[in-house]
Amino acid sequence: MERIAFLVDETGERIDCLINPETLVMRRLAGVRPAALPGAVMGADGDDVLLYTGGGRTELVLDLLFDVELMEPANRPDDVRKLTSRLWRLADSGEGRPPQVRLVWGKTWNLPGVVVSVAERLDAIDAAGNPRRSWLRLKLVRTNEEVKARPAKTNQSAVQAVGNGSGSDGVRFDLLAADALGDPSRWRELAEHNGIADPLRVPAGAVLAVPS
């Protein structure tokens, strides 16, 4: 199974998870809230009157496991927090909103959102006080697509994959679809047309055919 990853829209940074989630919970909350206003009328059965605000939000809760013993010795850090610190930074809004990221998982998942909470339990602590294993729970709230669609280039039969600038061999496949097809949400169509099972593993410089 393809490894799950997070892509940061603004910087192109790619954050790979060590293994796939142990569990994933998706929750949809409708745009409904109690009418908590002075003098609000109670319903006949004693329940609060509801306000229907429209919209709503979709939340994903992922339980992730990081263990340095699962890594190759040459790339193994002493402290597992060196692997998880980048996920913590996704929940840091600084002076504004948290960075928008994409949850990418094979050909099925490519969801834009913001990380609203991170919780981490550390164990397997060695004699030097370094935790070797992390159980990390992350909550992502889906956002609207913010990558603007661009007109597809006329008579374009192929497009070249450009690296994301993060030091990874992978490319931003949603931006590639925006350039080739004028719509980043058509990334699955571009991947299937080229027989690509995992868009995260397309090397920079690869030439892809564009669907007519």
HELIX and SHEET records of a PDB file:
HELIX    1   1 VAL A   68  LEU A   70  5                                   3    
HELIX    2   2 PRO A   73  ASN A   75  5                                   3    
HELIX    3   3 ARG A   81  ARG A   89  1                                   9    
HELIX    4   4 PHE A  173  LEU A  181  1                                   9    
HELIX    5   5 PRO A  184  ARG A  186  5                                   3    
HELIX    6   6 TRP A  187  HIS A  193  1                                   7    
HELIX    7   7 PRO A  199  ARG A  201  5                                   3    
SHEET    1   A 7 ARG A  14  ASP A  16  0                                        
SHEET    2   A 7 ALA A   5  VAL A   8 -1                                        
SHEET    3   A 7 VAL A 101  TRP A 105 -1                                        
SHEET    4   A 7 TRP A 109  ILE A 125 -1                                        
SHEET    5   A 7 PRO A 131  ARG A 142 -1                                        
SHEET    6   A 7 LEU A  50  ASP A  67 -1                                        
SHEET    7   A 7 THR A  23  PRO A  34 -1                                        
SHEET    1   B 2 ALA A 158  GLN A 160  0                                        
SHEET    2   B 2 VAL A 207  ALA A 209 -1                                        
END                                                                             
